[in-house]
Amino acid sequence: MMDQDKNAVVGFRFAGQQKVRMLKTIAALLFLASTCIAQSSADGFFVVRNIKKPGALLSPAQMREAVKLYQSACAVVQRDFHGNAELRPRFTMLLGTEQNEVHGRTEIWLKQWSQTMFTEGVVVLAFDQVLTGDAIKQLGKQAVERATAIVDLAELKQKR
């Protein structure tokens, strides 16, 4: 009876080890599959996916171009809007969408690869990092001050 219980325990361990190996294999396959249908920038700040043709991503030359455009757009926004911190928005670029747009704060949708549309999307996402809650309050306050400081000439003439 003791040997039978021992074999049952060994069989249970063996089945558990098989399940662990199977789960590891599945995880590895999923990882490999995800790398085949997505492409990440060298610096890891953005990922490219094609929703219509999973294998049709950017060519290596287009990806290098996208990285340069990304860095340039971030630098321009930082310089022109006086950002103190380095701007590096993280996002996913989806190719094959119905329209070109920045979707939320984490996606750029493009019908197809376009330097101009990609760069404009990066500018919007980088600007979103500059436009913090404090910056919105400060800009709102400045706008109110300017609006109330402006005197309409017609009003001055009527008051005389």
C-alpha atoms as a printed R data frame, in Angstrom:
    type eleno elety resid chain resno       x       y       z
1   ATOM     1    CA   MET     A     1   0.000   0.000   0.000
2   ATOM     2    CA   MET     A     2   2.879   2.308   0.822
3   ATOM     3    CA   ASP     A     3   4.426   1.850  -2.651
4   ATOM     4    CA   GLN     A     4   1.073   2.621  -4.275
5   ATOM     5    CA   ASP     A     5   0.796   5.938  -2.361
6   ATOM     6    CA   LYS     A     6   4.402   6.763  -3.244
7   ATOM     7    CA   ASN     A     7   3.741   6.145  -6.959
8   ATOM     8    CA   ALA     A     8   0.624   8.295  -6.806
9   ATOM     9    CA   VAL     A     9   2.603  11.183  -5.296
10  ATOM    10    CA   VAL     A    10   5.384  10.802  -7.878
11  ATOM    11    CA   GLY     A    11   2.768  10.718 -10.660
12  ATOM    12    CA   PHE     A    12   1.200  13.859  -9.259
13  ATOM    13    CA   ARG     A    13   4.551  15.651  -9.211
14  ATOM    14    CA   PHE     A    14   5.273  14.507 -12.747
15  ATOM    15    CA   ALA     A    15   1.918  15.823 -13.981
16  ATOM    16    CA   GLY     A    16   2.578  19.131 -12.198
17  ATOM    17    CA   GLN     A    17   6.006  19.427 -13.840
18  ATOM    18    CA   GLN     A    18   4.461  18.760 -17.251
19  ATOM    19    CA   LYS     A    19   1.946  21.538 -16.674
20  ATOM    20    CA   VAL     A    20   4.698  23.951 -15.678
21  ATOM    21    CA   ARG     A    21   6.716  23.065 -18.799
22  ATOM    22    CA   MET     A    22   3.613  23.455 -20.934
23  ATOM    23    CA   LEU     A    23   2.852  26.877 -19.439
24  ATOM    24    CA   LYS     A    24   6.446  27.990 -20.014
25  ATOM    25    CA   THR     A    25   6.249  26.803 -23.628
26  ATOM    26    CA   ILE     A    26   2.962  28.644 -24.162
27  ATOM    27    CA   ALA     A    27   4.400  31.823 -22.619
28  ATOM    28    CA   ALA     A    28   7.466  31.590 -24.875
29  ATOM    29    CA   LEU     A    29   5.284  31.088 -27.959
30  ATOM    30    CA   LEU     A    30   3.089  34.044 -27.024
31  ATOM    31    CA   PHE     A    31   6.180  36.201 -26.550
32  ATOM    32    CA   LEU     A    32   7.545  35.150 -29.942
33  ATOM    33    CA   ALA     A    33   4.182  35.748 -31.585
34  ATOM    34    CA   SER     A    34   3.917  39.224 -30.067
35  ATOM    35    CA   THR     A    35   7.360  40.156 -31.374
36  ATOM    36    CA   CYS     A    36   6.287  39.059 -34.846
37  ATOM    37    CA   ILE     A    37   3.212  41.287 -34.881
38  ATOM    38    CA   ALA     A    38   4.740  44.308 -33.159
39  ATOM    39    CA   GLN     A    39   7.869  46.336 -33.667
40  ATOM    40    CA   SER     A    40   9.495  48.428 -30.962
41  ATOM    41    CA   SER     A    41  11.703  51.484 -31.410
42  ATOM    42    CA   ALA     A    42  15.344  51.024 -30.417
43  ATOM    43    CA   ASP     A    43  14.849  53.237 -27.356
44  ATOM    44    CA   GLY     A    44  11.569  51.524 -26.430
45  ATOM    45    CA   PHE     A    45   9.458  54.684 -26.438
46  ATOM    46    CA   PHE     A    46   7.012  53.541 -29.093
47  ATOM    47    CA   VAL     A    47   5.682  50.334 -30.602
48  ATOM    48    CA   VAL     A    48   4.365  49.824 -34.138
49  ATOM    49    CA   ARG     A    49   1.488  47.453 -34.908
50  ATOM    50    CA   ASN     A    50  -0.450  46.877 -38.106
51  ATOM    51    CA   ILE     A    51  -4.090  46.027 -37.400
52  ATOM    52    CA   LYS     A    52  -4.879  44.825 -40.936
53  ATOM    53    CA   LYS     A    53  -1.685  42.954 -41.815
54  ATOM    54    CA   PRO     A    54   0.093  41.793 -38.637
55  ATOM    55    CA   GLY     A    55   3.354  41.031 -40.458
56  ATOM    56    CA   ALA     A    56   3.445  44.286 -42.449
57  ATOM    57    CA   LEU     A    57   5.333  46.694 -40.226
58  ATOM    58    CA   LEU     A    58   7.887  49.390 -40.984
59  ATOM    59    CA   SER     A    59  11.018  48.537 -42.911
60  ATOM    60    CA   PRO     A    60  14.280  48.966 -40.969
61  ATOM    61    CA   ALA     A    61  14.922  52.234 -42.845
62  ATOM    62    CA   GLN     A    62  11.415  53.523 -42.013
63  ATOM    63    CA   MET     A    63  11.873  52.549 -38.363
64  ATOM    64    CA   ARG     A    64  15.181  54.469 -38.183
65  ATOM    65    CA   GLU     A    65  13.401  57.418 -39.795
66  ATOM    66    CA   ALA     A    66  10.549  57.171 -37.279
67  ATOM    67    CA   VAL     A    67  13.024  57.248 -34.380
68  ATOM    68    CA   LYS     A    68  14.700  60.374 -35.814
69  ATOM    69    CA   LEU     A    69  11.325  62.055 -36.363
70  ATOM    70    CA   TYR     A    70  10.268  61.137 -32.820
71  ATOM    71    CA   GLN     A    71  13.421  62.633 -31.305
72  ATOM    72    CA   SER     A    72  13.143  65.765 -33.455
73  ATOM    73    CA   ALA     A    73   9.466  66.338 -32.626
74  ATOM    74    CA   CYS     A    74  10.144  65.969 -28.894
75  ATOM    75    CA   ALA     A    75  13.078  68.413 -29.092
76  ATOM    76    CA   VAL     A    76  11.015  70.997 -31.005
77  ATOM    77    CA   VAL     A    77   8.135  70.864 -28.500
78  ATOM    78    CA   GLN     A    78  10.551  71.059 -25.585
79  ATOM    79    CA   ARG     A    79  12.347  74.071 -27.082
80  ATOM    80    CA   ASP     A    80   9.288  75.970 -28.287
81  ATOM    81    CA   PHE     A    81   7.194  75.407 -25.169
82  ATOM    82    CA   HIS     A    82  10.068  75.769 -22.712
83  ATOM    83    CA   GLY     A    83   9.736  72.312 -21.211
84  ATOM    84    CA   ASN     A    84  12.200  71.674 -18.418
85  ATOM    85    CA   ALA     A    85  12.135  67.882 -18.418
86  ATOM    86    CA   GLU     A    86  13.116  65.791 -21.406
87  ATOM    87    CA   LEU     A    87   9.967  64.883 -23.323
88  ATOM    88    CA   ARG     A    88   9.629  61.224 -24.222
89  ATOM    89    CA   PRO     A    89   6.002  60.172 -24.662
90  ATOM    90    CA   ARG     A    90   5.390  56.417 -24.789
91  ATOM    91    CA   PHE     A    91   2.790  55.231 -27.263
92  ATOM    92    CA   THR     A    92   1.672  52.657 -29.800
93  ATOM    93    CA   MET     A    93   1.435  53.546 -33.470
94  ATOM    94    CA   LEU     A    94  -1.304  51.558 -35.175
95  ATOM    95    CA   LEU     A    95  -1.051  51.234 -38.948
96  ATOM    96    CA   GLY     A    96  -4.022  50.307 -41.135
97  ATOM    97    CA   THR     A    97  -6.646  52.349 -39.293
98  ATOM    98    CA   GLU     A    98  -9.611  54.043 -40.960
99  ATOM    99    CA   GLN     A    99  -8.331  57.548 -40.199
100 ATOM   100    CA   ASN     A   100  -5.210  59.417 -39.096
101 ATOM   101    CA   GLU     A   101  -5.534  60.657 -35.534
102 ATOM   102    CA   VAL     A   102  -4.033  60.785 -32.093
103 ATOM   103    CA   HIS     A   103  -6.243  58.504 -30.074
104 ATOM   104    CA   GLY     A   104  -6.157  59.243 -26.369
105 ATOM   105    CA   ARG     A   105  -2.757  59.811 -24.821
106 ATOM   106    CA   THR     A   106  -1.170  56.550 -25.862
107 ATOM   107    CA   GLU     A   107  -1.917  55.862 -29.528
108 ATOM   108    CA   ILE     A   108  -1.241  57.344 -32.939
109 ATOM   109    CA   TRP     A   109  -3.514  55.891 -35.609
110 ATOM   110    CA   LEU     A   110  -2.329  56.024 -39.217
111 ATOM   111    CA   LYS     A   111  -3.971  54.728 -42.374
112 ATOM   112    CA   GLN     A   112  -0.451  54.025 -43.640
113 ATOM   113    CA   TRP     A   113   3.070  55.154 -42.806
114 ATOM   114    CA   SER     A   114   3.461  58.906 -43.267
115 ATOM   115    CA   GLN     A   115   6.351  61.012 -41.997
116 ATOM   116    CA   THR     A   116   4.143  64.055 -41.603
117 ATOM   117    CA   MET     A   117   1.217  62.370 -39.849
118 ATOM   118    CA   PHE     A   118   3.520  60.425 -37.509
119 ATOM   119    CA   THR     A   119   5.489  63.546 -36.572
120 ATOM   120    CA   GLU     A   120   2.338  65.590 -35.970
121 ATOM   121    CA   GLY     A   121   1.064  62.831 -33.705
122 ATOM   122    CA   VAL     A   122   4.312  62.824 -31.730
123 ATOM   123    CA   VAL     A   123   4.086  66.622 -31.373
124 ATOM   124    CA   VAL     A   124   0.581  66.295 -29.912
125 ATOM   125    CA   LEU     A   125   1.669  63.597 -27.447
126 ATOM   126    CA   ALA     A   126   4.823  65.515 -26.466
127 ATOM   127    CA   PHE     A   127   2.819  68.708 -25.979
128 ATOM   128    CA   ASP     A   128   0.450  66.733 -23.760
129 ATOM   129    CA   GLN     A   129   3.425  66.086 -21.454
130 ATOM   130    CA   VAL     A   130   4.261  69.807 -21.352
131 ATOM   131    CA   LEU     A   131   0.683  70.816 -20.656
132 ATOM   132    CA   THR     A   132   0.521  69.710 -17.021
133 ATOM   133    CA   GLY     A   133  -2.247  70.679 -14.603
134 ATOM   134    CA   ASP     A   134  -0.124  73.534 -13.252
135 ATOM   135    CA   ALA     A   135   0.649  74.764 -16.763
136 ATOM   136    CA   ILE     A   136  -3.073  74.768 -17.633
137 ATOM   137    CA   LYS     A   137  -3.852  76.845 -14.527
138 ATOM   138    CA   GLN     A   138  -1.025  79.267 -15.293
139 ATOM   139    CA   LEU     A   139  -2.081  79.698 -18.936
140 ATOM   140    CA   GLY     A   140  -5.718  80.129 -17.886
141 ATOM   141    CA   LYS     A   141  -4.743  82.811 -15.377
142 ATOM   142    CA   GLN     A   142  -2.684  84.643 -18.020
143 ATOM   143    CA   ALA     A   143  -5.595  84.498 -20.460
144 ATOM   144    CA   VAL     A   144  -7.985  85.971 -17.885
145 ATOM   145    CA   GLU     A   145  -5.498  88.736 -17.029
146 ATOM   146    CA   ARG     A   146  -5.056  89.638 -20.700
147 ATOM   147    CA   ALA     A   147  -8.772  89.591 -21.386
148 ATOM   148    CA   THR     A   148  -9.570  91.850 -18.465
149 ATOM   149    CA   ALA     A   149  -6.629  94.180 -19.188
150 ATOM   150    CA   ILE     A   150  -7.814  94.881 -22.739
151 ATOM   151    CA   VAL     A   151 -10.014  97.934 -22.930
152 ATOM   152    CA   ASP     A   152 -12.443  98.340 -25.799
153 ATOM   153    CA   LEU     A   153 -12.161 101.803 -27.407
154 ATOM   154    CA   ALA     A   154 -15.908 101.897 -28.002
155 ATOM   155    CA   GLU     A   155 -16.466 101.431 -24.270
156 ATOM   156    CA   LEU     A   156 -14.066 104.311 -23.466
157 ATOM   157    CA   LYS     A   157 -15.834 106.622 -25.892
158 ATOM   158    CA   GLN     A   158 -19.224 105.813 -24.352
159 ATOM   159    CA   LYS     A   159 -17.959 106.532 -20.849
160 ATOM   160    CA   ARG     A   160 -16.853 110.057 -21.808
